[in-house]
């Protein structure tokens, strides 16, 4: 992730095609030892993919088609039936017992 962040910083700074040495310079400037093989792996994965905007747009399209966790957990809860409802009620009661209200002070007191 740090190498990708350095790559993005370089492209935002005007370097449309950062080299491995450019990324290494950015990473080492903040005191992190750069791994050349990881940098080369990142650059090879981005090679031939078009502009950075196209890569981001393609990734966003993939995320948009992924199922949301909320819909899956709702299906599991409905399949669980009454036992799931009892567990949810017990969890709510436990959360109320562990509330900060019992501590006698607020967050900004």
Secondary structure, 3 states (H helix, E strand, C coil): CHHHHHHHHHHHCCCCCCCHHHHHHHHHHCCCCCCHHHHHHHHHHHCCCCCHHHHHHHHHHHHHCCCCHHHHHHHHHHHHCHHHHHHHHHHHHHHHHCCHHHHCCCCCC
